[in-house]
Amino acid sequence: MKSLADLEAIRQRTLDKVNLRREHEGTRIVVGMATCGIAAGARPVLLAFMDEVNKRGLLDVTVAQTGCIGMCRLEPIVEISVPGQEKVTYVKVSPEMVPRIVAEHVVNGKPVAEYTIGAQDKSAPWRGCP
């Protein structure tokens, strides 16, 4: 950087990138990565989603992480948001489940019902984080 104009050009490029991220309308995969999620195996799940999305060349899909989603007994938890559809929450996700979730839900638009929070035993008491 040699001048104020160079600095302004860098600033503008950065703002353009930030604005592109805000306007992203594609599918969003969010993995709970708080202490409870990590202890339950969320890190390999996150890496499996990143690998599967990259392997398939899915450019309109973002894989992100978040903190505690609030249902520790169901970790690892993954939320998938597809524009124009209701968010789907997958529970007790393992890396082995990821290819099927990506193929059926992300690519073909059909959530894998047996992996979702709705498929869990509703009679079990809810236990969030302590």
TAPE-V969083 format. One record per residue. N is the residue number from 1. RES is the residue in one small letter. OMEGA is omega in whole degrees, -180 to 180 (none if undefined). BURIAL is b if it has 24 or more other C-alpha atoms within 12 Angstrom, else e. Layout:
BEGIN
N_RES_OMEGA_BURIAL ; N_RES_OMEGA_BURIAL
END
This chain:
BEGIN
1_m_-175_e ; 2_k_-177_e ; 3_s_176_e ; 4_l_178_e ; 5_a_176_e ; 6_d_179_e ; 7_l_179_e ; 8_e_178_e ; 9_a_177_e ; 10_i_179_e ; 11_r_-178_e ; 12_q_178_e ; 13_r_179_e ; 14_t_178_e ; 15_l_178_e ; 16_d_178_e ; 17_k_179_e ; 18_v_180_e ; 19_n_177_e ; 20_l_180_e ; 21_r_-179_e ; 22_r_-176_e ; 23_e_-177_e ; 24_h_-177_e ; 25_e_-176_e ; 26_g_179_e ; 27_t_-179_b ; 28_r_177_b ; 29_i_-177_b ; 30_v_-179_b ; 31_v_177_b ; 32_g_-175_b ; 33_m_172_b ; 34_a_-179_b ; 35_t_-179_e ; 36_c_178_b ; 37_g_180_b ; 38_i_179_b ; 39_a_-179_e ; 40_a_177_b ; 41_g_-177_b ; 42_a_-177_b ; 43_r_177_b ; 44_p_177_b ; 45_v_177_b ; 46_l_-180_b ; 47_l_178_b ; 48_a_177_b ; 49_f_179_b ; 50_m_180_b ; 51_d_-177_e ; 52_e_179_b ; 53_v_179_b ; 54_n_-179_e ; 55_k_-179_e ; 56_r_180_e ; 57_g_-179_e ; 58_l_-174_e ; 59_l_-177_e ; 60_d_-179_e ; 61_v_177_b ; 62_t_174_b ; 63_v_-177_b ; 64_a_176_b ; 65_q_178_b ; 66_t_178_b ; 67_g_-176_e ; 68_c_178_b ; 69_i_170_b ; 70_g_180_b ; 71_m_-170_b ; 72_c_-177_b ; 73_r_-179_b ; 74_l_-180_b ; 75_e_-9_b ; 76_p_-179_b ; 77_i_178_b ; 78_v_176_b ; 79_e_178_b ; 80_i_179_b ; 81_s_177_b ; 82_v_-179_b ; 83_p_178_e ; 84_g_179_e ; 85_q_177_e ; 86_e_178_e ; 87_k_179_e ; 88_v_180_b ; 89_t_177_b ; 90_y_-176_b ; 91_v_-179_b ; 92_k_-176_b ; 93_v_175_b ; 94_s_178_b ; 95_p_180_b ; 96_e_180_e ; 97_m_-171_b ; 98_v_-179_b ; 99_p_179_b ; 100_r_179_b ; 101_i_-179_b ; 102_v_-178_b ; 103_a_-174_e ; 104_e_-175_e ; 105_h_-174_b ; 106_v_-177_b ; 107_v_-174_b ; 108_n_174_e ; 109_g_-180_e ; 110_k_180_e ; 111_p_177_b ; 112_v_-171_b ; 113_a_-176_e ; 114_e_178_e ; 115_y_-173_b ; 116_t_179_b ; 117_i_179_b ; 118_g_-179_e ; 119_a_-179_e ; 120_q_179_e ; 121_d_-177_e ; 122_k_-179_e ; 123_s_179_e ; 124_a_-180_e ; 125_p_177_e ; 126_w_177_e ; 127_r_176_e ; 128_g_178_e ; 129_c_178_e ; 130_p_none_e
END
